[in-house]
Amino acid sequence: MNLDDVKKLLAEQDIATIDLKYADLIGNWYHISFPSRRLDHVCKHGIPFDGSSIPGMKSVEAGDMVLLPDLETAVTDPFTPAKTLRMLSYICDADSRRGVNKDPRTVARRAHKYMIDTSIADESLWVPEFEFYLFNEAVIDNGKYSAGYKFTSAENKDDLPGGYLDSDGTAVAHRKGYHIDTPFDKYAHVREEMVQLIEGVGCPVRYHHHEVGLSGQQEIETELLPFELITDKMMYVKDAIHNCALKHGLTATFMPKPLYDEPGNGMHFHIQLRKGGKNLFYREGGYADLSDEALCFIGGILKHGRSLTAFTNPSTNSYKRLLPGFEAPVKLFFGVANRSAAIRIPKYATSEAAKRIEFRTGDGTCNYYLAMSALLMAGLDGVRNRIMPDDSNGFGPFDDNIFNWSDEQQATLASIPVSLEEALDALIADHDYLMEGGVFNSELIDSWVEEKMKEVVAVRNRPHPFEMNLYYSL
């Protein structure tokens, strides 16, 4: 959509307001609105703002920054009472009007350009899987003298909201929620409305269903889409899920492990590279019909897997999900249809067009732009340096459940970090592959570690409610 297209849309729908959105380093969305009559001025001059007020954004660059709209991302806003056109923007230097070093969207564009510059591929296709819980209540309390939380779901007989009597008997217990049918899948209609909103912004959905968690866990999965498109669309997807949930009196969370001893929320990424329209990951006759390029791409991700988690699993809560027994990978290896693997080769994707890999470690607390850029850079590093996964590096392939292995056998495999702090240490030690082509930079890495360590310290310094059970009466 160009400027003329946007102006035509504004006139046809009598839209008086434009809402510019941008992401900070962590992945939070911010916005600023202006009258649509000022569109020409904003496209030329941008909107100035104080970058020092955005966490992690102020740096050696001046605090004064500008937002420049990306007209191609313009969509009508389905949630505002007044007609509004929303669009994404780039965070730019006030003088040069170029994307600043730490603008996540600019990082993603640099990663895409770097891939093309390497001549390895000219297209990168992705499928993200959005896993999230829909709770009826989310009561959270954190103060000096009290702390706790309570999440409830009208779907789970053991987790009913206050005052809800389940008079129709549709709440269930003692079973998994995976693909549970209506009327027990109480919010299928809400999920369907979310999907209609998602498709309405040009993001085709492959399917959606109830996930394993009985207390309202959901999944929405997109079709295979280009990297430069899906990174933006994912921000709209997350926004649609949150706002649609609130519209129906529910609350959505992508938190990796909101409930103890219940399934966590992952963010699996399916990845495929193409060149000249040909799928580079397919070669008939190899292991799982994977090409050498695919295997080396896998090798790059696994080699850098520990440092990657600093971007793909960037919360203290992330590592409460990455536990044995919950289909959450804790070891860095790959295999066909293996849900205990960090990288799974989908068994159903057998054709040349469909062949792809699935990175299963990530979760929805990541900044999509940074996490996906980091995965792309790691994979490209594997192809460039011929990092072939095999017995010599312990990356597999392994097609059996490694949780059934002996402790000694499991110890031979490289492990995912067990905490955010350990992941950040791994990133400090291993990030040169991210710096290739100027995609990431030391300024961004330093700021990322600094901001994330604030979260580590904030959680570390607070008494945990379960500590009261363990130690209060000693």
BELRATA-V247740 format. One line per field, one symbol per residue. ss: DSSP state (A for helix, B for strand, O for the rest). psi: psi as a letter, one per 40 degrees, with the letter a starting at -180 (. if undefined). burial: b if it has 9 or more other ideal C-beta (glycine too) atoms within 8 Angstrom, else e. A space follows every 50 residues. Layout:
# BELRATA-V247740
ss=???
psi=???
burial=???
This chain:
# BELRATA-V247740
ss=OOAAAAAAAAAAOOOOBBBBBBBOOOOOBBBBBBBAAAAAAAAAAOBBBB AAAOOOOOOOOOOBBBBBBOAAAOBBOOOOOOOBBBBBBBBBBOOOOOBO OOOAAAAAAAAAAAAAAOOOOOBBBBBBBBBBBBBOBBBBBBOOOOBBBB BBOOOBOOOOOOOOOOOOOOOBOOOOOOOOOOOOOOOAAAAAAAAAAAAA OOOOBBBBBBOOOOOOBBBBBBOOBBAAAAAAAAAAAAAAAAAAAAAOOO BBBOOOOOOOOOOOOOOOBBBBBBBOOBBOOBOOOOAAABOAAAAAAAAA AAAOAAAAAAAAOOOOOAAAAOOOOOOOOOBBBBBBOOOOBBBBBOOOOO OOOOOOBBBOOOOOOOOAAAAAAAAAAAAAAAAAOOOOOOOOOOOBOOOO OAAAOOAAAAOOOOBOOOOAAAAAAAAAAOOAAAAAAAOOOAAAAAAAAA AAAAAAAAAAOOOOAAAAAAAOOO
psi=haddddddddddefhehhhhiiiaddeiiiihiihdeeddddddeahiih deehhedhaeiidhiihhihdeehiiheeidihihiiiiihihddeeihi dehddddddddddddddeedieihiihihhhiihidighhhhadeiiiih hihedhdefiihehefeefeiiifiiehfhiiedgdfdddddddddddde efghhdiiihadhdffhihhhiihiidedddddddddddddddddddefi hihehdgdhhfiiihighhhihiihfehheehhheihffiiddddddddd dddeddddddddgfidddeedgiieffhheigiiihfheeidhhhhdegd iddehiihhediieeihdddddddddddddddddefghhaddeeeaihei heeeiiddddeeiiiiieiddddddddddgedddehefciiddddddddd ddddddddddehiiddddddede.
burial=eebebbbebbeeeebebbbbbbbbbbbeebbbebebeebeebbeebbebe beebebbebebeeebbbbbbbeebbbbeeeeebbbbbbbbbbbeeeeebb bbbbbbbbbbbbbbbbebebbebbbbbbbbbbbbbbbbeeeeeeeeeeee bbbbbbeebbbeebebeeebbbeeeebeebeeebbbbbebbbbbbebbbe bebebeebebbebbbbbbbbbbebbbbbbbbbbbbbbbbbbbbbbbebeb bbbbbbbbbeeebbbbbbbbbbbbbeeebbbbbeebeebbbebbbbbbbb bbbbbbbbbbbbbbbbbbbbbbeeeeebbebbbbbbbbebbbbbbbeebe eeeebbbbbbbbbbbbbbbbbbbbbbbbbbbbbeeebebeeebbbbbbee ebeeeeeeebeebbbbbebbebbbbbbbebbebbbbeebbeebbbebbbb bbbebbeeeeeeeeeebeeeeeee
